[in-house]
Amino acid sequence: MSIIETNFGTRLDPHRVALGSATNVTKQGAFYVFSLRVDTDDVREYSFSNRDRAVAMRNVLISHLEKKVRFENRKRA
């Protein structure tokens, strides 16, 4: 767990922020669906026919979002 400090002095855990931005994988009809909030007005929905692929892709996208949060909120000198 690596907690970072933002420019304003607040501390946050990028992994928890990324997890909070993704929904759980749910079954809707023939597909397994989850959504990811990339930005305040950018919500992306992903659907897969295989649950294992959906869970794997959700984990990959959460890690990408974690890196994005870490990059955007790092302290700049």
PyMOL commands that set and color helices and strands:
alter all, ss='L'
color gray80, all
select helices_A, chain A and resi 14-20+51-72
alter helices_A, ss='H'
color red, helices_A
select strands_A, chain A and resi 4-5+11-12+26-28+31-39+42-48
alter strands_A, ss='S'
color yellow, strands_A
deselect
rebuild
show_as cartoon
